[in-house]
Amino acid sequence: MELNSPVFLFIFLPVFLVFYSACPARARNVLLLVSSAAFLIWGDPLYFPLIFGLTLLTAAFLAGIQKNAADICKVKRLRTAGVAINLISLLCFKVLAAYGTSILAAAVQAGIYLPSWISVYLPQIARLPLGLSFLVFQAVSLLLDAPYKTANNGRLLLPASLHLLLFPKAISGPLVRFDQFRQQVSEQQFSLEQAAAGLRRFMLGFAKKALIADQLALVANSGIFNQAPARIPAESAWIAILCYALQIYFDFAAYSDMAIGLGQVLGFKFQENFNHPYWSVSITDFWRRWHMTLSAWFRDYVFYPLEKKRARSKKGSQSLNLLIVFLLTGLWHGITPPFIVWGLIQGAAVALENGSFGRRLRRLWPPLQHLYALLVILFGWVFFRSPSLAYAFQFLKALGNVFSPVKPLPYSVFPPISTLTWIAFGAGILLSLPLNKITESCLSKVDRENRSWIWVKYGLALALFLLAIVVQAGTNYQPFIYGEF
């Protein structure tokens, strides 16, 4: 089950909200946990026992840390064991998802006997469990922060479990720190005003997904990335990668809006995840604006410890540490060469921008800084989207129009772009600009001066939501891209 699926929109969410609003305040967190479990079981019944098991195991380690907070050595052992179990679980499933079929084929070719059921069920098994990547990262932050911020301070099983399983953010974040979340668990309040504001943001997020991201997916997922790049005209290659860049942004930003909006309905305040990343003037700036909660996670739990170690040992360099951080960022998305190279491209760009190149870059005319950032971002998306490194390099050649004139294919792999898709493309470009900050500033003044404008604001959100439902009903709903990572 996804946040944009018909089952969620028309069955799960309305039923849940009715019960949640009518539920006594003291029982709402229990209802939230049960509902989150039901959401995840529906979405991935095969692997929910793993998700639930890791949640209980993390809570058990947290309880052990709390109980032994005065024993630094024991706390360190418990913390290390809990972090290791979570990360090893994630690593195993990342490898299985990326190489399970290849490992099976190699074993068969080597003459190793394997039960027949393995080849039958491998396609269902060799994948990432729903929400595992985000659960593991939140579990790691919870355990690493625990000795200092949650020890000897009340029972943790319910808030820890809710922190890891809460259905609005379980699949694709945002990544939330346990300290902030736990405080909100004990202080959350349900009100119609905040629920209305949260539902408005949820509806606008759904509209982004259905009206922009899913329309651009008709181009980016049309099969063009399965064709030999030598047969793709340069203009088609550029349209495809631009559509993919806008698709992945609005797809993930839409999920974040929907999750943050639902969190607001429930009385939680989740951190923002995006801040107009395509308006960046550098790759360093891009990572301050793109998937901000993931960037903060790697900064706090990988980069800062590496920098402290470098300061103590006087060995290594900040550039090397940045490459390590972004290599791990690439691996978090997928343990395949294209994701690794994508991560290294980001790390190399950030490392260069921290030196003399960055100083020269900052002296350039701002539009040239934006152009530089966009070209590097698009260059990276080619590797992110490509099925292999060889394909990525060939696709870059197609973008550069270095192939000989392309012969037309006997059939179209690049279907005509509909008017709605072109509108989505234009809207995606406009909404990538920070125009909404100016608009929101103006509207906030109107809100204060004319309360009736609020009805217009909510009416527009509802109209976009209904239009998005109609458009989605005319096709098939597309799962969120980051649900795969």
ZAMARGU-4260 file (C-alpha; in steps of 0.2 Angstrom, whole numbers, plus 5000, padded with zeros to 4 digits):
<rodrens>
0) 5000/5000/5000 | 5006/5017/4995 | 5001/5034/5001 | 4994/5038/4983 | 4985/5021/4981
5) 4966/5020/4979 | 4966/5008/4994 | 4975/5020/5005 | 4965/5036/4999 | 4948/5029/4999
10) 4948/5015/5013 | 4963/5016/5025 | 4965/5034/5027 | 4946/5039/5030 | 4943/5024/5041
15) 4959/5028/5051 | 4954/5047/5053 | 4937/5043/5059 | 4943/5031/5073 | 4958/5043/5077
20) 4948/5058/5079 | 4935/5049/5090 | 4949/5040/5100 | 4953/5046/5118 | 4969/5055/5118
25) 4978/5042/5130 | 4974/5028/5117 | 4979/5037/5101 | 4997/5031/5101 | 4992/5013/5102
30) 4979/5016/5088 | 4993/5024/5078 | 5005/5009/5081 | 4992/4996/5077 | 4986/5006/5061
35) 5005/5007/5055 | 5007/4989/5057 | 4992/4986/5047 | 4998/4998/5034 | 5015/4989/5032
40) 5007/4971/5033 | 4995/4976/5019 | 5010/4984/5009 | 5022/4969/5011 | 5015/4954/5020
45) 5030/4944/5016 | 5043/4954/5024 | 5033/4963/5038 | 5040/4950/5051 | 5057/4956/5047
50) 5052/4974/5049 | 5043/4970/5065 | 5057/4960/5071 | 5070/4973/5068 | 5059/4986/5077
55) 5057/4975/5093 | 5076/4971/5093 | 5080/4989/5092 | 5068/4993/5106 | 5076/4979/5116
60) 5093/4986/5113 | 5087/5003/5118 | 5079/4997/5134 | 5096/4988/5138 | 5105/5005/5135
65) 5093/5014/5146 | 5095/5001/5160 | 5114/5001/5159 | 5116/5019/5156 | 5129/5021/5170
70) 5140/5007/5162 | 5149/5015/5148 | 5157/4999/5141 | 5140/4989/5141 | 5131/5003/5133
75) 5145/5004/5119 | 5143/4985/5117 | 5124/4986/5116 | 5124/5001/5104 | 5137/4993/5093
80) 5127/4976/5092 | 5111/4985/5088 | 5119/4996/5075 | 5128/4981/5067 | 5112/4970/5066
85) 5102/4984/5057 | 5116/4988/5045 | 5120/4970/5041 | 5101/4967/5038 | 5101/4981/5026
90) 5117/4976/5017 | 5111/4958/5014 | 5095/4964/5007 | 5103/4977/4996 | 5115/4963/4989
95) 5100/4951/4987 | 5090/4964/4977 | 5104/4969/4966 | 5113/4952/4963 | 5101/4938/4968
100) 5096/4933/4951 | 5115/4933/4945 | 5120/4923/4961 | 5107/4910/4957 | 5112/4909/4938
105) 5131/4908/4943 | 5126/4894/4956 | 5116/4884/4943 | 5130/4886/4930 | 5143/4880/4943
110) 5133/4864/4945 | 5127/4868/4963 | 5111/4859/4967 | 5097/4871/4972 | 5079/4867/4976
115) 5067/4871/4962 | 5057/4882/4973 | 5071/4895/4974 | 5070/4899/4956 | 5051/4900/4957
120) 5051/4912/4972 | 5067/4922/4969 | 5058/4936/4960 | 5047/4939/4975 | 5061/4936/4988
125) 5076/4946/4979 | 5070/4963/4983 | 5071/4976/4997 | 5058/4975/5010 | 5046/4989/5011
130) 5053/5003/5021 | 5069/4994/5027 | 5081/5008/5022 | 5072/5021/5031 | 5069/5010/5046
135) 5087/5005/5048 | 5094/5023/5047 | 5081/5029/5060 | 5085/5014/5071 | 5104/5018/5069
140) 5101/5036/5074 | 5090/5031/5089 | 5103/5019/5096 | 5118/5031/5093 | 5109/5045/5102
145) 5102/5034/5115 | 5116/5034/5129 | 5116/5053/5130 | 5098/5059/5127 | 5086/5045/5131
150) 5094/5035/5146 | 5084/5034/5162 | 5070/5044/5156 | 5054/5033/5155 | 5048/5018/5145
155) 5053/5018/5127 | 5045/5003/5119 | 5029/5012/5112 | 5038/5028/5107 | 5053/5019/5099
160) 5041/5007/5089 | 5030/5021/5084 | 5045/5031/5078 | 5051/5017/5067 | 5034/5011/5060
165) 5023/5027/5059 | 5014/5024/5042 | 5016/5042/5035 | 5035/5041/5035 | 5038/5023/5036
170) 5042/5020/5017 | 5052/5035/5012 | 5054/5046/5027 | 5057/5060/5031 | 5071/5054/5043
175) 5066/5060/5060 | 5077/5061/5076 | 5070/5051/5090 | 5072/5065/5103 | 5061/5076/5093
180) 5049/5063/5089 | 5047/5056/5107 | 5044/5073/5114 | 5030/5076/5101 | 5023/5058/5106
185) 5020/5064/5124 | 5014/5082/5119 | 5004/5079/5103 | 4986/5086/5101 | 4973/5083/5088
190) 4963/5098/5082 | 4952/5102/5067 | 4962/5117/5062 | 4979/5108/5061 | 4971/5093/5053
195) 4964/5104/5040 | 4981/5112/5037 | 4989/5095/5036 | 4976/5088/5024 | 4978/5103/5013
200) 4997/5099/5012 | 4993/5081/5009 | 4981/5085/4995 | 4994/5097/4986 | 5007/5083/4988
205) 4996/5071/4980 | 4992/5083/4966 | 5011/5085/4963 | 5013/5066/4961 | 4998/5063/4950
210) 4998/5079/4939 | 5017/5082/4937 | 5028/5067/4942 | 5017/5053/4935 | 5014/5063/4919
215) 5033/5065/4917 | 5035/5047/4920 | 5025/5044/4904 | 5041/5050/4895 | 5055/5045/4907
220) 5047/5027/4909 | 5042/5025/4891 | 5056/5013/4887 | 5068/5025/4880 | 5081/5020/4894
225) 5080/5002/4888 | 5085/5007/4870 | 5103/5007/4863 | 5108/5025/4866 | 5116/5026/4848
230) 5098/5025/4842 | 5092/5039/4852 | 5092/5056/4844 | 5100/5070/4855 | 5084/5080/4857
235) 5075/5064/4863 | 5089/5060/4875 | 5088/5078/4882 | 5070/5078/4884 | 5071/5061/4893
240) 5084/5066/4906 | 5075/5082/4909 | 5059/5074/4912 | 5067/5061/4923 | 5076/5075/4933
245) 5059/5083/4936 | 5050/5067/4939 | 5061/5061/4953 | 5061/5078/4961 | 5042/5080/4961
250) 5039/5061/4965 | 5049/5062/4981 | 5044/5080/4986 | 5026/5074/4984 | 5029/5060/4995
255) 5037/5071/5008 | 5023/5084/5007 | 5010/5070/5009 | 5020/5062/5024 | 5023/5079/5032
260) 5004/5084/5030 | 4998/5067/5037 | 5011/5070/5052 | 5003/5087/5055 | 4986/5079/5055
265) 4992/5067/5069 | 5000/5081/5079 | 5018/5078/5073 | 5030/5091/5065 | 5042/5082/5053
270) 5057/5091/5046 | 5056/5098/5028 | 5065/5087/5015 | 5067/5099/5000 | 5070/5117/4997
275) 5070/5120/4978 | 5086/5110/4975 | 5086/5114/4956 | 5089/5132/4961 | 5106/5128/4968
280) 5122/5137/4964 | 5133/5122/4968 | 5132/5104/4972 | 5136/5108/4990 | 5121/5119/4989
285) 5111/5106/4981 | 5114/5094/4995 | 5108/5107/5008 | 5092/5107/4998 | 5089/5089/4992
290) 5083/5075/5004 | 5089/5086/5018 | 5085/5074/5032 | 5096/5061/5023 | 5110/5074/5021
295) 5109/5078/5039 | 5110/5060/5044 | 5126/5057/5034 | 5133/5073/5041 | 5130/5069/5059
300) 5133/5050/5059 | 5147/5048/5046 | 5155/5065/5041 | 5157/5072/5059 | 5164/5056/5066
305) 5177/5055/5052 | 5182/5073/5054 | 5184/5070/5073 | 5195/5055/5069 | 5205/5065/5056
310) 5208/5079/5069 | 5214/5066/5082 | 5225/5056/5070 | 5231/5070/5059 | 5229/5058/5044
315) 5217/5058/5029 | 5209/5073/5022 | 5192/5082/5022 | 5190/5078/5003 | 5193/5059/5007
320) 5180/5060/5020 | 5167/5068/5008 | 5170/5055/4995 | 5167/5041/5009 | 5151/5050/5014
325) 5144/5051/4996 | 5150/5034/4992 | 5140/5027/5006 | 5125/5039/5000 | 5126/5030/4983
330) 5127/5013/4991 | 5112/5017/5001 | 5102/5020/4985 | 5108/5004/4978 | 5124/4992/4978
335) 5127/4993/4959 | 5140/5002/4949 | 5129/5016/4942 | 5124/5021/4960 | 5141/5020/4966
340) 5148/5032/4952 | 5133/5044/4955 | 5138/5045/4973 | 5156/5048/4969 | 5152/5061/4956
345) 5142/5071/4970 | 5157/5068/4982 | 5170/5074/4970 | 5160/5089/4966 | 5158/5094/4984
350) 5176/5091/4988 | 5181/5102/4973 | 5170/5116/4979 | 5178/5116/4996 | 5194/5121/4988
355) 5200/5134/4975 | 5188/5129/4962 | 5174/5133/4974 | 5181/5150/4977 | 5182/5154/4959
360) 5164/5147/4956 | 5157/5159/4969 | 5165/5173/4960 | 5155/5169/4944 | 5139/5177/4938
365) 5125/5169/4948 | 5116/5162/4932 | 5132/5153/4927 | 5133/5145/4945 | 5116/5139/4942
370) 5120/5132/4925 | 5135/5123/4932 | 5125/5115/4946 | 5111/5110/4934 | 5123/5102/4922
375) 5132/5092/4936 | 5115/5087/4943 | 5109/5081/4926 | 5126/5072/4923 | 5123/5063/4939
380) 5105/5058/4935 | 5111/5049/4919 | 5121/5037/4930 | 5107/5036/4943 | 5094/5031/4930
385) 5105/5020/4919 | 5104/5001/4920 | 5123/5000/4919 | 5139/5010/4918 | 5142/5006/4899
390) 5124/5012/4896 | 5127/5028/4905 | 5142/5033/4896 | 5133/5029/4879 | 5119/5040/4885
395) 5130/5054/4888 | 5137/5052/4870 | 5119/5053/4864 | 5116/5069/4874 | 5132/5076/4866
400) 5126/5071/4849 | 5142/5062/4845 | 5134/5048/4836 | 5132/5047/4817 | 5115/5052/4811
405) 5102/5041/4819 | 5091/5030/4808 | 5073/5030/4812 | 5067/5015/4821 | 5053/5005/4813
410) 5042/5008/4828 | 5042/5023/4841 | 5051/5020/4857 | 5047/5039/4861 | 5029/5041/4860
415) 5021/5058/4855 | 5021/5069/4871 | 5003/5074/4876 | 4998/5091/4880 | 4995/5086/4898
420) 5013/5080/4899 | 5020/5097/4891 | 5009/5106/4904 | 5017/5095/4918 | 5034/5099/4911
425) 5031/5118/4911 | 5023/5117/4928 | 5038/5107/4935 | 5050/5120/4929 | 5040/5134/4936
430) 5038/5125/4953 | 5056/5121/4954 | 5059/5140/4956 | 5057/5148/4973 | 5042/5158/4967
435) 5031/5150/4980 | 5041/5159/4994 | 5036/5175/4987 | 5018/5169/4984 | 5016/5162/5001
440) 5023/5178/5009 | 5010/5188/4999 | 4996/5176/5003 | 5000/5176/5022 | 4997/5195/5022
445) 4981/5192/5013 | 4976/5179/5025 | 4978/5191/5040 | 4969/5205/5031 | 4955/5194/5023
450) 4950/5178/5032 | 4939/5173/5017 | 4955/5170/5007 | 4958/5154/5017 | 4942/5146/5009
455) 4950/5150/4992 | 4966/5142/4997 | 4958/5126/5003 | 4946/5126/4989 | 4960/5127/4976
460) 4969/5112/4985 | 4953/5102/4985 | 4951/5106/4967 | 4968/5100/4962 | 4966/5085/4973
465) 4950/5080/4964 | 4958/5083/4947 | 4973/5073/4952 | 4961/5058/4957 | 4952/5060/4940
470) 4969/5060/4930 | 4976/5045/4941 | 4960/5035/4938 | 4962/5037/4919 | 4979/5028/4920
475) 4987/5018/4933 | 4994/5025/4949 | 5013/5025/4949 | 5022/5019/4965 | 5034/5032/4973
480) 5052/5030/4966 | 5060/5031/4983 | 5050/5016/4989 | 5063/5006/4979 | 5078/5012/4989
</rodrens>
